[in-house]
Amino acid sequence: MEKLIMKLGHSPDADDAFMFYAIASGKVNSEQIAFEHVIEDIQSLNRRALKAELEVTAISAHGYLSVQDNYRILSCGASMGKGYGPIVVAKEKISNLRGKTVAVPGKLTTAYLLLNLYADDFIPVEASFDEIMDKVLSGEVDAGLLIHEGQLTYEELDLELLLDLGMIWAQETDLPMPLGLNVIRRDIPQGLDTETLRVHKESIEYALSNKVEALDYAMRFGRGMSEDTGEKFVLMYVNEWTRDLGESGIGALEHLFEKAQRKGMILEKPRLDILCD
């Protein structure tokens, strides 16, 4: 039987590489589907999702607001953290972001939504996530909103921490902070959608059960991170909510969108249509 080719979008980051190692290496596969990996930064994947270009893809939780008519959420593959998350840094301490330029990794990212929840009247400057620290260091912007491994490496460049959004969130709620999701296009036939979910879930389980080989692969996407830092970063975001959103993961998404609605950033909460086993 000829396999259906499905484009699978994920970011060029160690945590995503870890999750999808078993698919990329053939440790987990499907008799029905052949996955074609599309590796791009999360804002690019958000934009592609707006056009429904990829059958299955990682997107920002914030991005789901704009694509819910075309995509469903997979119950596995989420990136959520508890007690940590995106941070804002600068070359020197700044007491307030009002009127300050802040490099952000895209206006569809959850990090950008969160910053708007906790800071007012800053001037966003969109930039590729891996260029933000350089823009701060060069003085091109006053501050930068960091995602991915920048959360762990900013001190190596003598940058000052201004806001730790994960810690602020944790002071408000015991729920994890939702950042990324995996979604599947609604036009995927019944049966193939659950097969996609199965392969994703088994890939995640394989990586968590075979950490040494999965981390070895993931570090090819580590952008110079040390092995210790890489392992810490990966296991920050591949965790129990990645295995399955569960009640607390779903509650975290509801909490995020409720906060955004109360602040007038979105008009209505999205429908959380989640594909489960």
Secondary structure, 3 states (H helix, E strand, C coil): CCCEEEEEEECCCHHHHHHHHHHHCCCCCCCCEEEEEEECCHHHHHHHHHCCCCCEEEEEHHHHHHHCCCEEEECCCCEEECCCCCEEEECCCCCCCCCCEEEECCCCCHHHHHHHHHCCCCEEEECCHHHHHHHHHHCCCCEEEECCCHHHHHHHHCCEEEEEHHHHHHHHCCCCEEEEEEEEECCCCCCHHHHHHHHHHHHHHHHHHCHHHHHHHHHHHCCCCCHHHHHHHHHHHCCHHHHCCHHHHHHHHHHHHHHHHHCCCCCCCCCCCEECC
